[in-house]
Amino acid sequence: MYASIEQEAQPVALGMSVAEGDRAGFFEVLVAERLRHRGLGRQIMETLMAWARDDAGVKTVWLQVVEANTPAVSLHRSFGLDAI
């Protein structure tokens, strides 16, 4: 599942989730640098998590994030995920 947010017909935020069995992984949640800290990453994650739960029927999610990316770590922890 791909999720994106566009402004002026250009993608400014995007992400991807893949479900396998009852697990889903989240990858490449990206936001244009000039638009960071405005909730776009949260919108992408909310969309992907809703798809994983409601459409793919997953029970467990996982992700990998670079520890030095403190905004991403913070975002993922706000969803109750341990971002490592």
PDB file of N, CA, C and O in Angstrom:
ATOM      1  N   MET A   1       0.851  -1.179   0.000  1.00  0.00           N
ATOM      2  CA  MET A   1       0.000   0.000   0.000  1.00  0.00           C
ATOM      3  C   MET A   1       0.890   1.232   0.000  1.00  0.00           C
ATOM      4  O   MET A   1       1.808   1.352   0.811  1.00  0.00           O
ATOM      5  N   TYR A   2       0.610   2.129  -0.905  1.00  0.00           N
ATOM      6  CA  TYR A   2       1.306   3.406  -0.951  1.00  0.00           C
ATOM      7  C   TYR A   2       0.355   4.497  -0.497  1.00  0.00           C
ATOM      8  O   TYR A   2      -0.838   4.458  -0.799  1.00  0.00           O
ATOM      9  N   ALA A   3       0.886   5.468   0.227  1.00  0.00           N
ATOM     10  CA  ALA A   3       0.100   6.632   0.619  1.00  0.00           C
ATOM     11  C   ALA A   3       0.914   7.865   0.266  1.00  0.00           C
ATOM     12  O   ALA A   3       2.132   7.895   0.445  1.00  0.00           O
ATOM     13  N   SER A   4       0.228   8.876  -0.236  1.00  0.00           N
ATOM     14  CA  SER A   4       0.939  10.106  -0.566  1.00  0.00           C
ATOM     15  C   SER A   4       0.025  11.308  -0.346  1.00  0.00           C
ATOM     16  O   SER A   4      -1.202  11.209  -0.349  1.00  0.00           O
ATOM     17  N   ILE A   5       0.678  12.430  -0.159  1.00  0.00           N
ATOM     18  CA  ILE A   5       0.002  13.716  -0.047  1.00  0.00           C
ATOM     19  C   ILE A   5       0.621  14.613  -1.110  1.00  0.00           C
ATOM     20  O   ILE A   5       1.842  14.717  -1.222  1.00  0.00           O
ATOM     21  N   GLU A   6      -0.243  15.260  -1.889  1.00  0.00           N
ATOM     22  CA  GLU A   6       0.240  16.124  -2.962  1.00  0.00           C
ATOM     23  C   GLU A   6      -0.155  17.571  -2.712  1.00  0.00           C
ATOM     24  O   GLU A   6      -1.191  17.869  -2.116  1.00  0.00           O
ATOM     25  N   GLN A   7       0.701  18.450  -3.185  1.00  0.00           N
ATOM     26  CA  GLN A   7       0.404  19.881  -3.230  1.00  0.00           C
ATOM     27  C   GLN A   7       0.796  20.357  -4.615  1.00  0.00           C
ATOM     28  O   GLN A   7       1.900  20.083  -5.086  1.00  0.00           O
ATOM     29  N   GLU A   8      -0.100  21.061  -5.255  1.00  0.00           N
ATOM     30  CA  GLU A   8       0.139  21.564  -6.611  1.00  0.00           C
ATOM     31  C   GLU A   8       0.585  20.440  -7.538  1.00  0.00           C
ATOM     32  O   GLU A   8       1.527  20.595  -8.315  1.00  0.00           O
ATOM     33  N   ALA A   9      -0.109  19.303  -7.441  1.00  0.00           N
ATOM     34  CA  ALA A   9       0.116  18.119  -8.282  1.00  0.00           C
ATOM     35  C   ALA A   9       1.502  17.498  -8.113  1.00  0.00           C
ATOM     36  O   ALA A   9       1.964  16.764  -8.987  1.00  0.00           O
ATOM     37  N   GLN A  10       2.164  17.789  -6.995  1.00  0.00           N
ATOM     38  CA  GLN A  10       3.476  17.209  -6.709  1.00  0.00           C
ATOM     39  C   GLN A  10       3.425  16.498  -5.362  1.00  0.00           C
ATOM     40  O   GLN A  10       2.876  17.039  -4.401  1.00  0.00           O
ATOM     41  N   PRO A  11       3.992  15.285  -5.276  1.00  0.00           N
ATOM     42  CA  PRO A  11       4.013  14.607  -3.977  1.00  0.00           C
ATOM     43  C   PRO A  11       4.924  15.342  -3.000  1.00  0.00           C
ATOM     44  O   PRO A  11       6.053  15.700  -3.337  1.00  0.00           O
ATOM     45  N   VAL A  12       4.421  15.565  -1.782  1.00  0.00           N
ATOM     46  CA  VAL A  12       5.220  16.233  -0.750  1.00  0.00           C
ATOM     47  C   VAL A  12       5.441  15.327   0.464  1.00  0.00           C
ATOM     48  O   VAL A  12       6.274  15.621   1.321  1.00  0.00           O
ATOM     49  N   ALA A  13       4.688  14.225   0.529  1.00  0.00           N
ATOM     50  CA  ALA A  13       4.861  13.243   1.594  1.00  0.00           C
ATOM     51  C   ALA A  13       4.401  11.893   1.054  1.00  0.00           C
ATOM     52  O   ALA A  13       3.446  11.815   0.282  1.00  0.00           O
ATOM     53  N   LEU A  14       5.080  10.852   1.462  1.00  0.00           N
ATOM     54  CA  LEU A  14       4.705   9.522   0.999  1.00  0.00           C
ATOM     55  C   LEU A  14       5.210   8.466   1.953  1.00  0.00           C
ATOM     56  O   LEU A  14       6.063   8.727   2.801  1.00  0.00           O
ATOM     57  N   GLY A  15       4.677   7.280   1.804  1.00  0.00           N
ATOM     58  CA  GLY A  15       5.105   6.148   2.609  1.00  0.00           C
ATOM     59  C   GLY A  15       4.544   4.871   2.021  1.00  0.00           C
ATOM     60  O   GLY A  15       3.702   4.905   1.124  1.00  0.00           O
ATOM     61  N   MET A  16       5.019   3.740   2.533  1.00  0.00           N
ATOM     62  CA  MET A  16       4.613   2.454   2.013  1.00  0.00           C
ATOM     63  C   MET A  16       4.471   1.469   3.162  1.00  0.00           C
ATOM     64  O   MET A  16       5.222   1.521   4.136  1.00  0.00           O
ATOM     65  N   SER A  17       3.506   0.576   3.038  1.00  0.00           N
ATOM     66  CA  SER A  17       3.341  -0.516   3.987  1.00  0.00           C
ATOM     67  C   SER A  17       3.142  -1.802   3.202  1.00  0.00           C
ATOM     68  O   SER A  17       2.491  -1.816   2.158  1.00  0.00           O
ATOM     69  N   VAL A  18       3.710  -2.876   3.720  1.00  0.00           N
ATOM     70  CA  VAL A  18       3.564  -4.190   3.110  1.00  0.00           C
ATOM     71  C   VAL A  18       3.048  -5.137   4.185  1.00  0.00           C
ATOM     72  O   VAL A  18       3.596  -5.198   5.286  1.00  0.00           O
ATOM     73  N   ALA A  19       1.988  -5.877   3.858  1.00  0.00           N
ATOM     74  CA  ALA A  19       1.433  -6.853   4.790  1.00  0.00           C
ATOM     75  C   ALA A  19       1.815  -8.255   4.330  1.00  0.00           C
ATOM     76  O   ALA A  19       1.777  -8.574   3.142  1.00  0.00           O
ATOM     77  N   GLU A  20       2.182  -9.075   5.300  1.00  0.00           N
ATOM     78  CA  GLU A  20       2.442 -10.482   5.048  1.00  0.00           C
ATOM     79  C   GLU A  20       1.860 -11.257   6.216  1.00  0.00           C
ATOM     80  O   GLU A  20       2.317 -11.126   7.352  1.00  0.00           O
ATOM     81  N   GLY A  21       0.863 -12.054   5.935  1.00  0.00           N
ATOM     82  CA  GLY A  21       0.162 -12.745   7.012  1.00  0.00           C
ATOM     83  C   GLY A  21      -0.497 -11.731   7.927  1.00  0.00           C
ATOM     84  O   GLY A  21      -1.228 -10.851   7.473  1.00  0.00           O
ATOM     85  N   ASP A  22      -0.232 -11.861   9.216  1.00  0.00           N
ATOM     86  CA  ASP A  22      -0.842 -10.920  10.163  1.00  0.00           C
ATOM     87  C   ASP A  22       0.118  -9.834  10.617  1.00  0.00           C
ATOM     88  O   ASP A  22      -0.082  -9.223  11.667  1.00  0.00           O
ATOM     89  N   ARG A  23       1.176  -9.587   9.820  1.00  0.00           N
ATOM     90  CA  ARG A  23       2.167  -8.544  10.140  1.00  0.00           C
ATOM     91  C   ARG A  23       2.264  -7.548   9.000  1.00  0.00           C
ATOM     92  O   ARG A  23       2.068  -7.896   7.836  1.00  0.00           O
ATOM     93  N   ALA A  24       2.569  -6.303   9.349  1.00  0.00           N
ATOM     94  CA  ALA A  24       2.796  -5.267   8.336  1.00  0.00           C
ATOM     95  C   ALA A  24       4.059  -4.503   8.687  1.00  0.00           C
ATOM     96  O   ALA A  24       4.330  -4.234   9.857  1.00  0.00           O
ATOM     97  N   GLY A  25       4.818  -4.163   7.680  1.00  0.00           N
ATOM     98  CA  GLY A  25       6.003  -3.329   7.840  1.00  0.00           C
ATOM     99  C   GLY A  25       5.776  -1.989   7.162  1.00  0.00           C
ATOM    100  O   GLY A  25       5.053  -1.892   6.170  1.00  0.00           O
ATOM    101  N   PHE A  26       6.401  -0.966   7.709  1.00  0.00           N
ATOM    102  CA  PHE A  26       6.279   0.387   7.171  1.00  0.00           C
ATOM    103  C   PHE A  26       7.642   0.849   6.671  1.00  0.00           C
ATOM    104  O   PHE A  26       8.655   0.669   7.346  1.00  0.00           O
ATOM    105  N   PHE A  27       7.657   1.439   5.499  1.00  0.00           N
ATOM    106  CA  PHE A  27       8.907   1.803   4.851  1.00  0.00           C
ATOM    107  C   PHE A  27       8.843   3.202   4.257  1.00  0.00           C
ATOM    108  O   PHE A  27       7.782   3.674   3.847  1.00  0.00           O
ATOM    109  N   GLU A  28       9.985   3.844   4.218  1.00  0.00           N
ATOM    110  CA  GLU A  28      10.175   5.081   3.449  1.00  0.00           C
ATOM    111  C   GLU A  28       9.086   6.118   3.680  1.00  0.00           C
ATOM    112  O   GLU A  28       8.506   6.636   2.726  1.00  0.00           O
ATOM    113  N   VAL A  29       8.810   6.419   4.927  1.00  0.00           N
ATOM    114  CA  VAL A  29       7.891   7.524   5.217  1.00  0.00           C
ATOM    115  C   VAL A  29       8.716   8.802   5.084  1.00  0.00           C
ATOM    116  O   VAL A  29       9.580   9.094   5.912  1.00  0.00           O
ATOM    117  N   LEU A  30       8.433   9.545   4.040  1.00  0.00           N
ATOM    118  CA  LEU A  30       9.240  10.718   3.682  1.00  0.00           C
ATOM    119  C   LEU A  30       8.358  11.946   3.564  1.00  0.00           C
ATOM    120  O   LEU A  30       7.223  11.871   3.093  1.00  0.00           O
ATOM    121  N   VAL A  31       8.897  13.080   3.998  1.00  0.00           N
ATOM    122  CA  VAL A  31       8.207  14.371   3.883  1.00  0.00           C
ATOM    123  C   VAL A  31       9.212  15.363   3.309  1.00  0.00           C
ATOM    124  O   VAL A  31      10.368  15.403   3.728  1.00  0.00           O
ATOM    125  N   ALA A  32       8.762  16.157   2.350  1.00  0.00           N
ATOM    126  CA  ALA A  32       9.622  17.196   1.776  1.00  0.00           C
ATOM    127  C   ALA A  32      10.186  18.057   2.897  1.00  0.00           C
ATOM    128  O   ALA A  32       9.461  18.467   3.804  1.00  0.00           O
ATOM    129  N   GLU A  33      11.459  18.322   2.828  1.00  0.00           N
ATOM    130  CA  GLU A  33      12.143  19.032   3.907  1.00  0.00           C
ATOM    131  C   GLU A  33      11.460  20.355   4.273  1.00  0.00           C
ATOM    132  O   GLU A  33      11.341  20.684   5.454  1.00  0.00           O
ATOM    133  N   ARG A  34      11.024  21.094   3.294  1.00  0.00           N
ATOM    134  CA  ARG A  34      10.409  22.403   3.548  1.00  0.00           C
ATOM    135  C   ARG A  34       9.057  22.307   4.245  1.00  0.00           C
ATOM    136  O   ARG A  34       8.541  23.312   4.733  1.00  0.00           O
ATOM    137  N   LEU A  35       8.469  21.089   4.298  1.00  0.00           N
ATOM    138  CA  LEU A  35       7.142  20.920   4.889  1.00  0.00           C
ATOM    139  C   LEU A  35       7.143  20.027   6.128  1.00  0.00           C
ATOM    140  O   LEU A  35       6.089  19.576   6.575  1.00  0.00           O
ATOM    141  N   ARG A  36       8.310  19.779   6.670  1.00  0.00           N
ATOM    142  CA  ARG A  36       8.391  18.928   7.857  1.00  0.00           C
ATOM    143  C   ARG A  36       7.834  19.652   9.076  1.00  0.00           C
ATOM    144  O   ARG A  36       7.748  20.879   9.107  1.00  0.00           O
ATOM    145  N   HIS A  37       7.457  18.865  10.076  1.00  0.00           N
ATOM    146  CA  HIS A  37       6.918  19.364  11.355  1.00  0.00           C
ATOM    147  C   HIS A  37       5.545  20.013  11.180  1.00  0.00           C
ATOM    148  O   HIS A  37       5.184  20.927  11.922  1.00  0.00           O
ATOM    149  N   ARG A  38       4.783  19.535  10.195  1.00  0.00           N
ATOM    150  CA  ARG A  38       3.425  20.051   9.972  1.00  0.00           C
ATOM    151  C   ARG A  38       2.383  18.944  10.039  1.00  0.00           C
ATOM    152  O   ARG A  38       1.218  19.170   9.711  1.00  0.00           O
ATOM    153  N   GLY A  39       2.790  17.749  10.461  1.00  0.00           N
ATOM    154  CA  GLY A  39       1.841  16.656  10.615  1.00  0.00           C
ATOM    155  C   GLY A  39       1.638  15.782   9.394  1.00  0.00           C
ATOM    156  O   GLY A  39       0.799  14.881   9.409  1.00  0.00           O
ATOM    157  N   LEU A  40       2.399  16.037   8.329  1.00  0.00           N
ATOM    158  CA  LEU A  40       2.217  15.230   7.114  1.00  0.00           C
ATOM    159  C   LEU A  40       2.684  13.786   7.321  1.00  0.00           C
ATOM    160  O   LEU A  40       2.036  12.855   6.843  1.00  0.00           O
ATOM    161  N   GLY A  41       3.785  13.594   8.019  1.00  0.00           N
ATOM    162  CA  GLY A  41       4.254  12.245   8.321  1.00  0.00           C
ATOM    163  C   GLY A  41       3.231  11.488   9.157  1.00  0.00           C
ATOM    164  O   GLY A  41       3.004  10.297   8.941  1.00  0.00           O
ATOM    165  N   ARG A  42       2.617  12.175  10.106  1.00  0.00           N
ATOM    166  CA  ARG A  42       1.561  11.569  10.937  1.00  0.00           C
ATOM    167  C   ARG A  42       0.373  11.158  10.069  1.00  0.00           C
ATOM    168  O   ARG A  42      -0.179  10.073  10.254  1.00  0.00           O
ATOM    169  N   GLN A  43      -0.025  12.009   9.127  1.00  0.00           N
ATOM    170  CA  GLN A  43      -1.140  11.668   8.234  1.00  0.00           C
ATOM    171  C   GLN A  43      -0.824  10.423   7.415  1.00  0.00           C
ATOM    172  O   GLN A  43      -1.675   9.549   7.248  1.00  0.00           O
ATOM    173  N   ILE A  44       0.400  10.346   6.907  1.00  0.00           N
ATOM    174  CA  ILE A  44       0.805   9.173   6.129  1.00  0.00           C
ATOM    175  C   ILE A  44       0.752   7.924   7.004  1.00  0.00           C
ATOM    176  O   ILE A  44       0.193   6.905   6.597  1.00  0.00           O
ATOM    177  N   MET A  45       1.330   7.996   8.207  1.00  0.00           N
ATOM    178  CA  MET A  45       1.331   6.830   9.102  1.00  0.00           C
ATOM    179  C   MET A  45      -0.090   6.441   9.502  1.00  0.00           C
ATOM    180  O   MET A  45      -0.398   5.251   9.560  1.00  0.00           O
ATOM    181  N   GLU A  46      -0.953   7.399   9.777  1.00  0.00           N
ATOM    182  CA  GLU A  46      -2.336   7.082  10.128  1.00  0.00           C
ATOM    183  C   GLU A  46      -3.043   6.363   8.981  1.00  0.00           C
ATOM    184  O   GLU A  46      -3.792   5.413   9.212  1.00  0.00           O
ATOM    185  N   THR A  47      -2.811   6.804   7.763  1.00  0.00           N
ATOM    186  CA  THR A  47      -3.410   6.164   6.591  1.00  0.00           C
ATOM    187  C   THR A  47      -2.900   4.738   6.437  1.00  0.00           C
ATOM    188  O   THR A  47      -3.684   3.812   6.228  1.00  0.00           O
ATOM    189  N   LEU A  48      -1.576   4.561   6.541  1.00  0.00           N
ATOM    190  CA  LEU A  48      -0.993   3.231   6.390  1.00  0.00           C
ATOM    191  C   LEU A  48      -1.428   2.289   7.511  1.00  0.00           C
ATOM    192  O   LEU A  48      -1.718   1.119   7.257  1.00  0.00           O
ATOM    193  N   MET A  49      -1.475   2.784   8.739  1.00  0.00           N
ATOM    194  CA  MET A  49      -1.879   1.932   9.857  1.00  0.00           C
ATOM    195  C   MET A  49      -3.353   1.543   9.738  1.00  0.00           C
ATOM    196  O   MET A  49      -3.717   0.410  10.053  1.00  0.00           O
ATOM    197  N   ALA A  50      -4.198   2.462   9.290  1.00  0.00           N
ATOM    198  CA  ALA A  50      -5.618   2.135   9.100  1.00  0.00           C
ATOM    199  C   ALA A  50      -5.774   1.063   8.027  1.00  0.00           C
ATOM    200  O   ALA A  50      -6.561   0.130   8.190  1.00  0.00           O
ATOM    201  N   TRP A  51      -5.031   1.190   6.935  1.00  0.00           N
ATOM    202  CA  TRP A  51      -5.076   0.165   5.890  1.00  0.00           C
ATOM    203  C   TRP A  51      -4.641  -1.188   6.439  1.00  0.00           C
ATOM    204  O   TRP A  51      -5.301  -2.201   6.209  1.00  0.00           O
ATOM    205  N   ALA A  52      -3.515  -1.200   7.174  1.00  0.00           N
ATOM    206  CA  ALA A  52      -2.992  -2.457   7.710  1.00  0.00           C
ATOM    207  C   ALA A  52      -4.010  -3.112   8.644  1.00  0.00           C
ATOM    208  O   ALA A  52      -4.224  -4.323   8.582  1.00  0.00           O
ATOM    209  N   ARG A  53      -4.623  -2.328   9.487  1.00  0.00           N
ATOM    210  CA  ARG A  53      -5.584  -2.860  10.465  1.00  0.00           C
ATOM    211  C   ARG A  53      -6.905  -3.229   9.805  1.00  0.00           C
ATOM    212  O   ARG A  53      -7.396  -4.344   9.983  1.00  0.00           O
ATOM    213  N   ASP A  54      -7.481  -2.309   9.050  1.00  0.00           N
ATOM    214  CA  ASP A  54      -8.849  -2.478   8.560  1.00  0.00           C
ATOM    215  C   ASP A  54      -8.947  -3.294   7.269  1.00  0.00           C
ATOM    216  O   ASP A  54      -9.876  -4.085   7.109  1.00  0.00           O
ATOM    217  N   ASP A  55      -8.008  -3.111   6.359  1.00  0.00           N
ATOM    218  CA  ASP A  55      -8.091  -3.791   5.064  1.00  0.00           C
ATOM    219  C   ASP A  55      -7.236  -5.051   4.997  1.00  0.00           C
ATOM    220  O   ASP A  55      -7.662  -6.059   4.433  1.00  0.00           O
ATOM    221  N   ALA A  56      -6.037  -5.004   5.566  1.00  0.00           N
ATOM    222  CA  ALA A  56      -5.133  -6.157   5.488  1.00  0.00           C
ATOM    223  C   ALA A  56      -5.292  -7.091   6.685  1.00  0.00           C
ATOM    224  O   ALA A  56      -4.803  -8.221   6.657  1.00  0.00           O
ATOM    225  N   GLY A  57      -5.970  -6.631   7.734  1.00  0.00           N
ATOM    226  CA  GLY A  57      -6.238  -7.469   8.895  1.00  0.00           C
ATOM    227  C   GLY A  57      -5.021  -7.855   9.718  1.00  0.00           C
ATOM    228  O   GLY A  57      -5.007  -8.908  10.355  1.00  0.00           O
ATOM    229  N   VAL A  58      -4.002  -7.008   9.707  1.00  0.00           N
ATOM    230  CA  VAL A  58      -2.792  -7.347  10.461  1.00  0.00           C
ATOM    231  C   VAL A  58      -3.004  -7.130  11.955  1.00  0.00           C
ATOM    232  O   VAL A  58      -3.857  -6.349  12.375  1.00  0.00           O
ATOM    233  N   LYS A  59      -2.218  -7.831  12.728  1.00  0.00           N
ATOM    234  CA  LYS A  59      -2.287  -7.734  14.185  1.00  0.00           C
ATOM    235  C   LYS A  59      -0.998  -7.166  14.770  1.00  0.00           C
ATOM    236  O   LYS A  59      -0.984  -6.690  15.905  1.00  0.00           O
ATOM    237  N   THR A  60       0.084  -7.215  13.994  1.00  0.00           N
ATOM    238  CA  THR A  60       1.394  -6.758  14.455  1.00  0.00           C
ATOM    239  C   THR A  60       2.017  -5.889  13.372  1.00  0.00           C
ATOM    240  O   THR A  60       1.941  -6.209  12.186  1.00  0.00           O
ATOM    241  N   VAL A  61       2.631  -4.793  13.788  1.00  0.00           N
ATOM    242  CA  VAL A  61       3.335  -3.936  12.832  1.00  0.00           C
ATOM    243  C   VAL A  61       4.788  -3.794  13.261  1.00  0.00           C
ATOM    244  O   VAL A  61       5.125  -3.943  14.435  1.00  0.00           O
ATOM    245  N   TRP A  62       5.629  -3.506  12.296  1.00  0.00           N
ATOM    246  CA  TRP A  62       7.038  -3.282  12.599  1.00  0.00           C
ATOM    247  C   TRP A  62       7.573  -2.210  11.662  1.00  0.00           C
ATOM    248  O   TRP A  62       7.009  -1.938  10.602  1.00  0.00           O
ATOM    249  N   LEU A  63       8.663  -1.619  12.079  1.00  0.00           N
ATOM    250  CA  LEU A  63       9.340  -0.626  11.259  1.00  0.00           C
ATOM    251  C   LEU A  63      10.787  -0.553  11.702  1.00  0.00           C
ATOM    252  O   LEU A  63      11.169  -1.060  12.756  1.00  0.00           O
ATOM    253  N   GLN A  64      11.564   0.081  10.880  1.00  0.00           N
ATOM    254  CA  GLN A  64      12.962   0.336  11.207  1.00  0.00           C
ATOM    255  C   GLN A  64      13.213   1.802  10.923  1.00  0.00           C
ATOM    256  O   GLN A  64      12.833   2.319   9.873  1.00  0.00           O
ATOM    257  N   VAL A  65      13.859   2.468  11.872  1.00  0.00           N
ATOM    258  CA  VAL A  65      14.141   3.888  11.695  1.00  0.00           C
ATOM    259  C   VAL A  65      15.539   4.164  12.239  1.00  0.00           C
ATOM    260  O   VAL A  65      15.965   3.543  13.212  1.00  0.00           O
ATOM    261  N   VAL A  66      16.233   5.074  11.624  1.00  0.00           N
ATOM    262  CA  VAL A  66      17.577   5.448  12.074  1.00  0.00           C
ATOM    263  C   VAL A  66      17.447   6.198  13.399  1.00  0.00           C
ATOM    264  O   VAL A  66      16.708   7.178  13.490  1.00  0.00           O
ATOM    265  N   GLU A  67      18.153   5.744  14.405  1.00  0.00           N
ATOM    266  CA  GLU A  67      18.042   6.317  15.748  1.00  0.00           C
ATOM    267  C   GLU A  67      18.321   7.816  15.773  1.00  0.00           C
ATOM    268  O   GLU A  67      17.719   8.543  16.564  1.00  0.00           O
ATOM    269  N   ALA A  68      19.218   8.282  14.923  1.00  0.00           N
ATOM    270  CA  ALA A  68      19.569   9.705  14.892  1.00  0.00           C
ATOM    271  C   ALA A  68      18.434  10.565  14.312  1.00  0.00           C
ATOM    272  O   ALA A  68      18.456  11.788  14.451  1.00  0.00           O
ATOM    273  N   ASN A  69      17.454   9.938  13.670  1.00  0.00           N
ATOM    274  CA  ASN A  69      16.321  10.670  13.100  1.00  0.00           C
ATOM    275  C   ASN A  69      15.280  10.873  14.204  1.00  0.00           C
ATOM    276  O   ASN A  69      14.244  10.210  14.227  1.00  0.00           O
ATOM    277  N   THR A  70      15.577  11.800  15.113  1.00  0.00           N
ATOM    278  CA  THR A  70      14.736  11.977  16.299  1.00  0.00           C
ATOM    279  C   THR A  70      13.285  12.349  15.975  1.00  0.00           C
ATOM    280  O   THR A  70      12.391  11.903  16.694  1.00  0.00           O
ATOM    281  N   PRO A  71      12.998  13.144  14.929  1.00  0.00           N
ATOM    282  CA  PRO A  71      11.586  13.390  14.625  1.00  0.00           C
ATOM    283  C   PRO A  71      10.845  12.100  14.259  1.00  0.00           C
ATOM    284  O   PRO A  71       9.703  11.903  14.675  1.00  0.00           O
ATOM    285  N   ALA A  72      11.485  11.227  13.488  1.00  0.00           N
ATOM    286  CA  ALA A  72      10.843   9.961  13.110  1.00  0.00           C
ATOM    287  C   ALA A  72      10.664   9.061  14.325  1.00  0.00           C
ATOM    288  O   ALA A  72       9.613   8.443  14.493  1.00  0.00           O
ATOM    289  N   VAL A  73      11.685   8.985  15.171  1.00  0.00           N
ATOM    290  CA  VAL A  73      11.583   8.175  16.384  1.00  0.00           C
ATOM    291  C   VAL A  73      10.420   8.676  17.238  1.00  0.00           C
ATOM    292  O   VAL A  73       9.636   7.881  17.756  1.00  0.00           O
ATOM    293  N   SER A  74      10.314   9.984  17.380  1.00  0.00           N
ATOM    294  CA  SER A  74       9.233  10.593  18.158  1.00  0.00           C
ATOM    295  C   SER A  74       7.870  10.266  17.559  1.00  0.00           C
ATOM    296  O   SER A  74       6.946   9.895  18.283  1.00  0.00           O
ATOM    297  N   LEU A  75       7.742  10.400  16.252  1.00  0.00           N
ATOM    298  CA  LEU A  75       6.484  10.105  15.570  1.00  0.00           C
ATOM    299  C   LEU A  75       6.076   8.656  15.812  1.00  0.00           C
ATOM    300  O   LEU A  75       4.935   8.387  16.189  1.00  0.00           O
ATOM    301  N   HIS A  76       6.988   7.736  15.601  1.00  0.00           N
ATOM    302  CA  HIS A  76       6.648   6.323  15.728  1.00  0.00           C
ATOM    303  C   HIS A  76       6.332   5.950  17.173  1.00  0.00           C
ATOM    304  O   HIS A  76       5.458   5.121  17.424  1.00  0.00           O
ATOM    305  N   ARG A  77       7.027   6.547  18.104  1.00  0.00           N
ATOM    306  CA  ARG A  77       6.725   6.286  19.530  1.00  0.00           C
ATOM    307  C   ARG A  77       5.338   6.821  19.895  1.00  0.00           C
ATOM    308  O   ARG A  77       4.668   6.262  20.763  1.00  0.00           O
ATOM    309  N   SER A  78       4.909   7.898  19.239  1.00  0.00           N
ATOM    310  CA  SER A  78       3.577   8.443  19.540  1.00  0.00           C
ATOM    311  C   SER A  78       2.478   7.474  19.116  1.00  0.00           C
ATOM    312  O   SER A  78       1.343   7.581  19.581  1.00  0.00           O
ATOM    313  N   PHE A  79       2.807   6.526  18.233  1.00  0.00           N
ATOM    314  CA  PHE A  79       1.878   5.475  17.841  1.00  0.00           C
ATOM    315  C   PHE A  79       2.018   4.236  18.718  1.00  0.00           C
ATOM    316  O   PHE A  79       1.360   3.223  18.483  1.00  0.00           O
ATOM    317  N   GLY A  80       2.882   4.323  19.734  1.00  0.00           N
ATOM    318  CA  GLY A  80       3.093   3.186  20.620  1.00  0.00           C
ATOM    319  C   GLY A  80       4.100   2.180  20.098  1.00  0.00           C
ATOM    320  O   GLY A  80       4.168   1.052  20.585  1.00  0.00           O
ATOM    321  N   LEU A  81       4.885   2.585  19.105  1.00  0.00           N
ATOM    322  CA  LEU A  81       5.876   1.694  18.509  1.00  0.00           C
ATOM    323  C   LEU A  81       7.246   1.997  19.085  1.00  0.00           C
ATOM    324  O   LEU A  81       7.596   3.160  19.290  1.00  0.00           O
ATOM    325  N   ASP A  82       8.010   0.973  19.342  1.00  0.00           N
ATOM    326  CA  ASP A  82       9.407   1.158  19.735  1.00  0.00           C
ATOM    327  C   ASP A  82      10.228   1.268  18.467  1.00  0.00           C
ATOM    328  O   ASP A  82      10.455   0.268  17.787  1.00  0.00           O
ATOM    329  N   ALA A  83      10.667   2.445  18.146  1.00  0.00           N
ATOM    330  CA  ALA A  83      11.435   2.687  16.922  1.00  0.00           C
ATOM    331  C   ALA A  83      12.907   2.466  17.215  1.00  0.00           C
ATOM    332  O   ALA A  83      13.515   3.195  18.000  1.00  0.00           O
ATOM    333  N   ILE A  84      13.465   1.464  16.583  1.00  0.00           N
ATOM    334  CA  ILE A  84      14.883   1.143  16.781  1.00  0.00           C
ATOM    335  C   ILE A  84      15.567   1.119  15.432  1.00  0.00           C
ATOM    336  O   ILE A  84      16.770   0.870  15.354  1.00  0.00           O
TER     337      ILE A  84
END
